[in-house]
Amino acid sequence: MLKHTYEGQDCSLARALEVIGERWTLLIVRSALLGVRRFDGFLGSLDIARNVLTSRLARLVDAGLMERVPYQRRPLRHEYVLTPAGHDLTRAVIALMQWGDRNLPARLGPPRRAEHHGCGGSVHVELRCSRCGREVGDEEVEIRHMR
């Protein structure tokens, strides 16, 4: 049986999973990237239980991925805005979307497409070598221990 946490593992992926590794968390981030900002908006777009949404939003705020910002004073209401660290998950979300489109395709085709806001072109995540600048295929990647 897997442990509930990744404590004690010297691994960047394990540290990231401590924050975003739960199912609803990345779906909340995806909704935020689609423009959802308010609690009821997340509730409606995700079909998630209120208590689970409340808990996940609080964790995202505590982790510094979202900020709780007032949008109404009477009664006081807040919206949830991605921070720079939250926006930095865009590549991960798009990479997972691409993986799902390739390996778990929907019968009617992809339900969403990432587009460049400036020109409308399709956006995709790729691997590129920092030394030679060439695009690198998955089979060309080797992950090594650094310490």
C-alpha positions as CSV (number, residue, x, y, z in Angstrom):
1,M,0.0,0.0,0.0
2,L,1.3,3.5,-0.9
3,K,2.0,6.0,1.8
4,H,-0.2,9.1,2.0
5,T,2.7,11.5,1.7
6,Y,6.1,11.6,0.0
7,E,8.1,12.8,3.1
8,G,11.7,11.8,3.1
9,Q,11.9,11.4,-0.7
10,D,14.6,13.6,-2.3
11,C,12.6,14.1,-5.5
12,S,11.2,17.3,-7.1
13,L,8.2,15.3,-8.5
14,A,7.4,14.0,-5.1
15,R,7.5,17.5,-3.6
16,A,5.2,18.7,-6.4
17,L,2.8,15.9,-5.9
18,E,2.5,16.9,-2.2
19,V,0.9,20.1,-3.4
20,I,-0.9,19.2,-6.7
21,G,-1.1,15.4,-6.7
22,E,-4.7,15.0,-5.6
23,R,-7.3,14.5,-8.4
24,W,-9.4,17.7,-7.8
25,T,-6.4,20.0,-7.4
26,L,-5.3,20.0,-11.1
27,L,-8.9,20.2,-12.2
28,I,-9.4,23.3,-10.1
29,V,-6.2,24.8,-11.6
30,R,-7.5,23.8,-15.1
31,S,-10.8,25.6,-14.4
32,A,-8.8,28.7,-13.2
33,L,-6.8,28.6,-16.4
34,L,-10.1,28.6,-18.3
35,G,-11.2,31.8,-16.4
36,V,-13.2,30.5,-13.4
37,R,-12.5,32.6,-10.4
38,R,-15.5,32.3,-8.0
39,F,-16.4,29.5,-5.7
40,D,-19.8,28.9,-7.4
41,G,-18.0,28.8,-10.8
42,F,-15.7,26.1,-9.6
43,L,-18.6,24.2,-8.1
44,G,-20.6,24.3,-11.3
45,S,-17.8,23.5,-13.7
46,L,-16.4,20.6,-11.6
47,D,-19.4,18.7,-10.1
48,I,-17.3,18.6,-6.8
49,A,-18.7,18.5,-3.2
50,R,-18.6,21.9,-1.5
51,N,-16.5,20.6,1.4
52,V,-13.9,19.1,-0.9
53,L,-13.8,22.3,-3.0
54,T,-13.4,24.4,0.1
55,S,-10.6,22.2,1.3
56,R,-8.7,22.1,-2.0
57,L,-9.0,25.9,-2.5
58,A,-7.6,26.5,1.0
59,R,-4.7,24.1,0.2
60,L,-4.0,26.0,-3.1
61,V,-4.0,29.3,-1.3
62,D,-1.8,27.9,1.5
63,A,0.7,26.5,-1.1
64,G,0.9,29.9,-2.8
65,L,-0.7,28.7,-6.1
66,M,-3.9,30.8,-5.7
67,E,-4.7,34.0,-3.9
68,R,-8.1,34.8,-2.2
69,V,-9.1,38.2,-3.3
70,P,-12.2,40.2,-2.2
71,Y,-14.5,41.1,-5.1
72,Q,-17.5,42.3,-3.1
73,R,-17.7,44.1,0.3
74,R,-21.3,43.6,1.4
75,P,-21.6,40.7,1.9
76,L,-17.9,40.0,1.8
77,R,-17.2,37.6,-1.1
78,H,-13.9,36.4,-2.5
79,E,-12.6,35.0,-5.7
80,Y,-9.6,32.8,-6.3
81,V,-6.9,34.1,-8.6
82,L,-3.9,32.1,-9.8
83,T,-0.5,33.5,-8.6
84,P,2.6,33.3,-10.8
85,A,3.3,29.9,-9.3
86,G,-0.2,28.8,-10.2
87,H,0.2,30.1,-13.7
88,D,3.5,28.2,-13.9
89,L,1.4,25.0,-13.9
90,T,0.1,25.9,-17.4
91,R,2.7,23.7,-19.1
92,A,2.0,20.8,-16.9
93,V,-1.8,21.0,-17.5
94,I,-1.2,21.3,-21.3
95,A,1.2,18.4,-21.2
96,L,-1.3,16.2,-19.4
97,M,-4.0,17.3,-21.9
98,Q,-1.8,16.4,-24.8
99,W,-1.0,13.0,-23.2
100,G,-4.7,12.3,-22.7
101,D,-5.5,13.3,-26.3
102,R,-2.9,10.9,-27.6
103,N,-3.3,8.0,-25.2
104,L,-6.9,8.2,-24.0
105,P,-8.7,9.9,-27.0
106,A,-12.3,10.9,-26.7
107,R,-14.6,9.6,-29.4
108,L,-15.5,13.1,-30.6
109,G,-11.9,14.4,-30.5
110,P,-10.2,16.6,-27.9
111,P,-12.7,18.6,-25.8
112,R,-10.3,21.6,-25.4
113,R,-7.4,23.1,-27.3
114,A,-4.7,25.3,-26.0
115,E,-4.3,28.4,-28.2
116,H,-1.9,31.3,-28.4
117,H,-3.9,34.3,-27.2
118,G,-2.0,36.5,-29.7
119,C,-2.7,34.7,-33.0
120,G,-5.0,31.8,-32.2
121,G,-2.4,29.1,-33.1
122,S,-2.4,25.8,-31.4
123,V,0.0,25.6,-28.4
124,H,1.8,22.4,-27.4
125,V,4.5,21.4,-24.9
126,E,7.7,20.1,-26.2
127,L,11.1,18.9,-24.9
128,R,14.1,20.9,-26.1
129,C,17.8,20.5,-25.4
130,S,19.3,23.5,-23.6
131,R,22.7,22.8,-25.2
132,C,22.0,22.2,-28.9
133,G,18.5,23.7,-29.0
134,R,17.1,20.7,-30.9
135,E,13.6,19.3,-30.1
136,V,14.1,16.0,-28.2
137,G,11.8,13.0,-28.5
138,D,10.6,11.1,-25.4
139,E,12.8,8.1,-26.2
140,E,15.9,10.4,-26.2
141,V,15.5,11.6,-22.6
142,E,17.5,10.0,-19.8
143,I,16.8,11.0,-16.2
144,R,19.8,10.9,-13.9
145,H,20.5,11.3,-10.2
146,M,22.2,14.5,-9.4
147,R,23.3,13.7,-5.9
